[in-house]
Amino acid sequence: MLPKSIKNFNVFIDGVGYAGKAEEVVTPVLERTTESYRGGAMLGEVELDLGIEAMKIEFTLAEFSTDVIKQFGIADASGIGVRLLAAAKADDADSTVDAIEISVRGRFKKSDMGSLKAGDMAKMKCEMPITYLKYTVNGDVIVEIDMINGIEKINGEDRQAALRQALGLTA
């Protein structure tokens, strides 16, 4: 009856774990690009679907990470993998734990090392536009989006398969 909440999480950046160092993650927002359209004989406007808006992930580390800083400016738009593992559970006696995994690929757009002040923690905020997203719960792939290869799978349905086939991009 009570909602599930994130009990804890861990972040891996290009295979390196940041347990105890990752403070916060802003997960990618799924949003459609639309345009209002009203043609002759239509009663009113409808929103035409023009694809998926750009996605990004943001996170805050409790320290400066030289590994992350060294990855800034890489040429490959899908060159860095970030994996977020989270555990969600309701505060009910019979509630089970949901294992949530968000895997993304992209490259860093911003590595903000903020300001330094004696006696304060030096936090690092990073922003990464992403080209790939996979959202999995308890082993079930709920969302998989590959912006470069035109793949959009929602709950197992590849919503772009017919378009890729019409363009000669699949066998």
Backbone hydrogen bonds in HBPLUS format (Angstrom, degrees):
<---DONOR---> <-ACCEPTOR-->    atom                        ^
c    i                          cat <-CA-CA->   ^        H-A-AA   ^      H-
h    n   atom  resd res      DA  || num        DHA   H-A  angle D-A-AA Bond
n    s   type  num  typ     dist DA aas  dist angle  dist       angle   num
A0005-SER N   A0089-LYS O   3.15 MM  84  5.59 169.6  2.16 119.3 118.2     1
A0089-LYS N   A0005-SER O   3.00 MM  84  5.59 153.4  2.07 148.6 149.9     2
A0007-LYS N   A0087-ALA O   2.72 MM  80  5.67 158.2  1.76 161.2 168.9     3
A0087-ALA N   A0008-ASN O   3.02 MM  79  5.65 159.2  2.06 159.6 159.9     4
A0010-ASN N   A0085-LEU O   2.79 MM  75  5.27 146.7  1.90 151.9 160.8     5
A0085-LEU N   A0010-ASN O   2.92 MM  75  5.27 169.0  1.94 157.0 160.7     6
A0018-TYR N   A0011-VAL O   2.77 MM   7  5.40 148.1  1.87 172.9 171.9     7
A0012-PHE N   A0083-ARG O   2.83 MM  71  5.04 152.2  1.91 149.2 156.7     8
A0083-ARG N   A0012-PHE O   2.84 MM  71  5.04 161.2  1.88 148.7 154.9     9
A0013-ILE N   A0016-VAL O   2.86 MM   3  5.21 153.1  1.93 149.0 146.0    10
A0016-VAL N   A0013-ILE O   3.05 MM   3  5.21 166.9  2.07 114.0 116.0    11
A0014-ASP N   A0081-GLY O   2.65 MM  67  4.89 168.4  1.66 169.8 168.9    12
A0021-LYS N   A0018-TYR O   2.95 MM   3  5.12 159.6  1.99 125.5 128.4    13
A0022-ALA N   A0018-TYR O   2.99 MM   4  5.62 143.7  2.12 171.3 160.1    14
A0062-ALA N   A0021-LYS O   2.70 MM  41  5.14 155.6  1.76 152.1 160.8    15
A0023-GLU N   A0060-THR O   2.79 MM  37  5.53 157.3  1.84 154.2 161.5    16
A0060-THR N   A0024-GLU O   2.85 MM  36  5.22 154.1  1.91 148.3 152.0    17
A0026-VAL N   A0058-GLU O   2.66 MM  32  4.93 167.3  1.68 144.6 149.1    18
A0058-GLU N   A0026-VAL O   3.09 MM  32  4.93 165.3  2.12 141.5 145.5    19
A0053-GLU N   A0031-GLU O   2.79 MM  22  5.48 173.0  1.79 155.0 157.1    20
A0033-THR N   A0051-GLY O   2.87 MM  18  5.32 163.4  1.90 128.4 133.9    21
A0050-LEU N   A0033-THR O   2.76 MM  17  5.24 169.7  1.77 160.0 157.9    22
A0035-GLU N   A0048-LEU O   3.05 MM  13  5.23 140.9  2.21 133.2 144.9    23
A0048-LEU N   A0035-GLU O   2.84 MM  13  5.23 172.5  1.84 148.6 146.0    24
A0037-TYR N   A0046-VAL O   2.86 MM   9  5.47 143.9  1.99 154.1 165.8    25
A0046-VAL N   A0037-TYR O   2.92 MM   9  5.47 154.0  1.99 146.5 153.0    26
A0042-MET N   A0039-GLY O   3.11 MM   3  5.68 153.7  2.18 136.2 137.0    27
A0130-ILE N   A0055-MET O   2.93 MM  75  5.63 166.3  1.95 131.5 135.1    28
A0057-ILE N   A0128-MET O   2.93 MM  71  5.35 153.1  2.01 139.8 146.8    29
A0128-MET N   A0057-ILE O   2.88 MM  71  5.35 159.7  1.92 163.8 169.5    30
A0059-PHE N   A0126-CYS O   3.05 MM  67  5.46 154.9  2.11 144.1 150.8    31
A0126-CYS N   A0059-PHE O   2.87 MM  67  5.46 168.3  1.88 165.9 169.8    32
A0061-LEU N   A0124-MET O   2.79 MM  63  5.15 167.7  1.80 156.3 159.2    33
A0124-MET N   A0061-LEU O   3.00 MM  63  5.15 162.3  2.03 141.5 147.2    34
A0069-ILE N   A0065-SER O   3.01 MM   4  6.31 167.5  2.03 153.7 157.3    35
A0070-LYS N   A0066-THR O   2.91 MM   4  5.99 154.8  1.98 146.8 152.6    36
A0071-GLN N   A0068-VAL O   3.00 MM   3  5.28 143.9  2.13 105.6 116.4    37
A0072-PHE N   A0069-ILE O   3.16 MM   3  5.43 161.7  2.19 109.6 115.3    38
A0079-GLY N   A0076-ASP O   3.07 MM   3  4.75 158.2  2.12 114.7 112.0    39
A0080-ILE N   A0106-GLY O   2.85 MM  26  5.37 155.4  1.91 158.5 164.5    40
A0106-GLY N   A0080-ILE O   2.97 MM  26  5.37 150.1  2.06 143.7 153.3    41
A0082-VAL N   A0104-VAL O   2.98 MM  22  5.34 162.2  2.01 143.1 147.3    42
A0104-VAL N   A0082-VAL O   2.88 MM  22  5.34 163.8  1.91 160.1 165.1    43
A0084-LEU N   A0102-ILE O   2.81 MM  18  5.05 163.5  1.84 147.3 153.0    44
A0102-ILE N   A0084-LEU O   2.87 MM  18  5.05 160.2  1.91 146.7 153.4    45
A0086-ALA N   A0100-ILE O   2.84 MM  14  5.02 162.1  1.87 147.6 151.1    46
A0100-ILE N   A0086-ALA O   2.88 MM  14  5.02 175.9  1.88 155.0 155.1    47
A0088-ALA N   A0098-ASP O   2.99 MM  10  5.05 164.2  2.01 144.4 149.6    48
A0098-ASP N   A0088-ALA O   2.79 MM  10  5.05 166.8  1.81 152.5 156.6    49
A0095-SER N   A0092-ASP O   3.24 MM   3  5.24 168.5  2.25 109.3 112.0    50
A0138-ASN N   A0099-ALA O   2.77 MM  39  4.96 167.1  1.79 150.0 154.2    51
A0101-GLU N   A0136-THR O   2.87 MM  35  5.11 162.8  1.90 150.7 153.3    52
A0136-THR N   A0101-GLU O   2.85 MM  35  5.11 169.0  1.86 157.2 160.8    53
A0103-SER N   A0134-LYS O   2.87 MM  31  5.14 164.3  1.89 152.5 156.6    54
A0134-LYS N   A0103-SER O   2.79 MM  31  5.14 143.1  1.93 152.0 159.9    55
A0105-ARG N   A0132-TYR O   3.13 MM  27  5.07 143.3  2.28 129.7 130.8    56
A0131-THR N   A0105-ARG O   2.79 MM  26  5.82 156.7  1.85 151.7 159.5    57
A0109-LYS N   A0127-GLU O   2.83 MM  18  5.65 166.1  1.85 152.6 157.3    58
A0110-LYS N   A0127-GLU O   3.20 MM  17  4.97 162.0  2.23 139.7 139.2    59
A0127-GLU N   A0110-LYS O   2.88 MM  17  4.97 153.5  1.95 140.1 143.1    60
A0112-ASP N   A0125-LYS O   2.65 MM  13  4.98 159.9  1.69 168.2 164.3    61
A0125-LYS N   A0112-ASP O   2.84 MM  13  4.98 163.0  1.86 147.8 149.3    62
A0120-ASP N   A0117-LYS O   2.96 MM   3  5.49 160.3  2.00 142.2 142.2    63
A0147-MET N   A0131-THR O   2.80 MM  16  5.19 148.8  1.90 155.1 163.3    64
A0133-LEU N   A0145-ILE O   2.84 MM  12  5.17 151.6  1.92 150.3 157.2    65
A0145-ILE N   A0133-LEU O   2.80 MM  12  5.17 160.0  1.84 151.4 158.4    66
A0135-TYR N   A0143-VAL O   2.80 MM   8  5.08 161.3  1.83 148.5 153.9    67
A0142-ILE N   A0135-TYR O   2.84 MM   7  5.69 156.6  1.90 157.9 165.8    68
A0143-VAL N   A0135-TYR O   3.30 MM   8  5.08 161.9  2.33 135.8 140.4    69
A0137-VAL N   A0140-ASP O   2.97 MM   3  5.31 157.3  2.02 147.0 148.1    70
A0140-ASP N   A0137-VAL O   2.97 MM   3  5.31 164.1  1.99 121.4 122.6    71
A0155-ASN N   A0142-ILE O   2.66 MM  13  4.56 171.5  1.66 141.7 144.7    72
A0144-GLU N   A0153-LYS O   2.82 MM   9  5.02 149.3  1.91 151.2 153.9    73
A0153-LYS N   A0144-GLU O   2.77 MM   9  5.02 172.0  1.77 160.5 160.1    74
A0146-ASP N   A0151-ILE O   2.84 MM   5  4.92 161.9  1.87 139.9 144.6    75
A0150-GLY N   A0146-ASP O   2.97 MM   4  5.84 111.4  2.46 146.7 161.8    76
A0151-ILE N   A0146-ASP O   3.11 MM   5  4.92 155.5  2.17 137.5 140.4    77
A0159-ARG N   A0152-GLU O   2.81 MM   7  5.59 147.2  1.91 167.9 162.0    78
A0154-ILE N   A0157-GLU O   2.97 MM   3  5.31 153.6  2.04 144.2 143.0    79
A0157-GLU N   A0154-ILE O   3.05 MM   3  5.31 164.9  2.07 118.7 119.1    80
A0161-ALA N   A0158-ASP O   3.44 MM   3  5.57 169.7  2.45 107.3 110.3    81
A0164-ARG N   A0160-GLN O   2.97 MM   4  6.26 162.7  2.00 160.5 165.5    82
A0165-GLN N   A0161-ALA O   2.95 MM   4  6.15 156.3  2.01 149.0 156.0    83
A0166-ALA N   A0162-ALA O   2.94 MM   4  6.10 156.2  2.00 143.8 150.1    84
A0167-LEU N   A0163-LEU O   3.08 MM   4  6.29 136.8  2.27 141.1 152.2    85
A0167-LEU N   A0164-ARG O   3.22 MM   3  5.11 129.7  2.49  91.9 105.1    86
A0169-LEU N   A0164-ARG O   2.85 MM   5  5.06 165.8  1.87 158.5 153.6    87
A0168-GLY N   A0165-GLN O   3.04 MM   3  5.06 161.4  2.07 105.8 111.1    88
